[in-house]
């Protein structure tokens, strides 16, 4: 039986950090989701396509944003950038990238408000999943399929 942590079953990451072995549920197995289309089999053999949104909050990340966006777009999911009042030219860069939805705050409202607005957008537009990435490249877009 898996151990229970403070907020539910202990995750693989927390088990690893504590030096314990832990049962891991595989996602992306033959019976589960297949990548990259994120299709999965529902009961009765029906196929369901997951509608996922990649969210990238941006504040003065002109140096990194093009690379991060290109790598995120590679996976074929919708990408939403929340520009939190950038003043470094990030807005001009975002205007030049096709297939990216952009929400723009006229002034910096903070990372938390950017996420709130992104999650509101996801719920309003019927997304099944959201993956957030940092605009400075700290989160590798190559790992997006592992989260979906």
RAHUPE-V235787 format. One record per pair of residues at least 6 apart in sequence whose ideal C-beta (glycine too) atoms are under 7 Angstrom apart, sorted by sequence separation. I is the first residue (numbers start at 1). J is the second residue. D is the distance in Angstrom with one decimal. If there is no record, write none. Layout:
BEGIN
i:I j:J d:D
i:I j:J d:D
END
This chain:
BEGIN
i:4 j:10 d:6.8
i:15 j:21 d:6.9
i:27 j:33 d:6.1
i:33 j:39 d:6.7
i:41 j:47 d:6.2
i:42 j:48 d:5.0
i:73 j:79 d:5.8
i:94 j:100 d:6.5
i:133 j:139 d:4.5
i:2 j:9 d:4.8
i:3 j:10 d:4.7
i:15 j:22 d:3.4
i:28 j:35 d:5.8
i:33 j:40 d:4.5
i:58 j:65 d:6.0
i:72 j:79 d:5.2
i:83 j:90 d:6.0
i:2 j:10 d:6.3
i:32 j:40 d:6.0
i:39 j:47 d:5.4
i:40 j:48 d:5.6
i:83 j:91 d:5.9
i:94 j:102 d:5.2
i:122 j:130 d:4.9
i:133 j:141 d:6.1
i:5 j:14 d:6.2
i:39 j:48 d:7.0
i:12 j:22 d:5.8
i:31 j:41 d:6.8
i:39 j:49 d:5.5
i:40 j:50 d:7.0
i:69 j:79 d:6.6
i:38 j:49 d:6.7
i:83 j:94 d:6.2
i:119 j:130 d:6.5
i:10 j:22 d:6.0
i:12 j:24 d:5.2
i:38 j:50 d:4.3
i:56 j:68 d:6.5
i:81 j:94 d:5.8
i:91 j:104 d:6.8
i:131 j:144 d:5.6
i:38 j:52 d:6.3
i:103 j:117 d:5.7
i:56 j:72 d:6.7
i:131 j:147 d:5.0
i:115 j:132 d:6.9
i:131 j:148 d:6.8
i:54 j:72 d:4.9
i:103 j:121 d:6.6
i:81 j:100 d:5.7
i:83 j:102 d:6.1
i:129 j:148 d:5.7
i:2 j:22 d:6.7
i:85 j:105 d:4.8
i:2 j:23 d:5.5
i:79 j:100 d:5.1
i:80 j:101 d:4.7
i:81 j:102 d:5.0
i:82 j:103 d:4.8
i:83 j:104 d:4.5
i:84 j:105 d:5.0
i:85 j:106 d:6.3
i:79 j:101 d:6.9
i:83 j:105 d:6.8
i:85 j:107 d:4.5
i:54 j:77 d:5.2
i:56 j:79 d:6.8
i:58 j:81 d:5.5
i:78 j:101 d:6.7
i:80 j:103 d:6.8
i:85 j:108 d:4.0
i:53 j:77 d:6.7
i:54 j:78 d:7.0
i:58 j:82 d:6.7
i:84 j:108 d:5.3
i:52 j:77 d:4.5
i:53 j:78 d:5.1
i:54 j:79 d:4.7
i:55 j:80 d:5.2
i:56 j:81 d:5.0
i:57 j:82 d:4.8
i:58 j:83 d:4.9
i:59 j:84 d:4.4
i:65 j:90 d:5.8
i:84 j:109 d:6.0
i:58 j:84 d:6.5
i:59 j:85 d:6.9
i:60 j:86 d:5.0
i:62 j:88 d:4.6
i:73 j:99 d:6.0
i:84 j:110 d:7.0
i:53 j:80 d:5.7
i:55 j:82 d:6.9
i:57 j:84 d:6.2
i:59 j:86 d:5.7
i:60 j:87 d:6.4
i:62 j:89 d:4.6
i:66 j:93 d:6.0
i:58 j:86 d:6.0
i:60 j:88 d:4.3
i:62 j:90 d:4.7
i:65 j:93 d:5.6
i:69 j:97 d:5.6
i:61 j:90 d:5.8
i:60 j:90 d:6.4
i:84 j:114 d:4.9
i:62 j:93 d:5.8
i:69 j:100 d:6.1
i:58 j:90 d:5.4
i:82 j:114 d:4.1
i:82 j:117 d:5.7
i:82 j:118 d:5.2
i:80 j:118 d:5.8
i:36 j:75 d:6.2
i:36 j:76 d:6.2
i:80 j:121 d:6.0
i:59 j:108 d:6.2
i:57 j:111 d:5.8
i:57 j:114 d:3.8
i:57 j:115 d:6.4
i:57 j:118 d:7.0
i:72 j:133 d:6.2
i:55 j:118 d:4.2
i:68 j:133 d:6.5
i:68 j:135 d:5.7
i:53 j:122 d:4.9
i:68 j:137 d:5.5
i:72 j:141 d:4.5
i:75 j:144 d:4.9
i:65 j:135 d:5.4
i:67 j:137 d:6.6
i:71 j:141 d:3.7
i:75 j:145 d:6.5
i:64 j:135 d:6.0
i:71 j:142 d:6.9
i:64 j:136 d:4.9
i:72 j:144 d:6.9
i:64 j:137 d:5.1
i:68 j:141 d:6.4
i:53 j:127 d:4.3
i:61 j:135 d:3.9
i:51 j:126 d:6.4
i:52 j:127 d:6.5
i:55 j:130 d:5.7
i:61 j:136 d:5.6
i:51 j:127 d:5.1
i:52 j:128 d:6.6
i:51 j:128 d:4.9
i:52 j:129 d:4.4
i:53 j:130 d:5.1
i:54 j:131 d:5.3
i:55 j:132 d:4.7
i:56 j:133 d:5.0
i:58 j:135 d:4.5
i:50 j:128 d:4.8
i:57 j:135 d:6.7
i:50 j:129 d:5.9
i:52 j:131 d:6.7
i:54 j:133 d:6.4
i:56 j:135 d:5.2
i:54 j:144 d:6.5
i:52 j:148 d:5.3
i:50 j:148 d:6.3
i:36 j:145 d:5.9
i:35 j:145 d:4.6
i:38 j:148 d:5.1
END
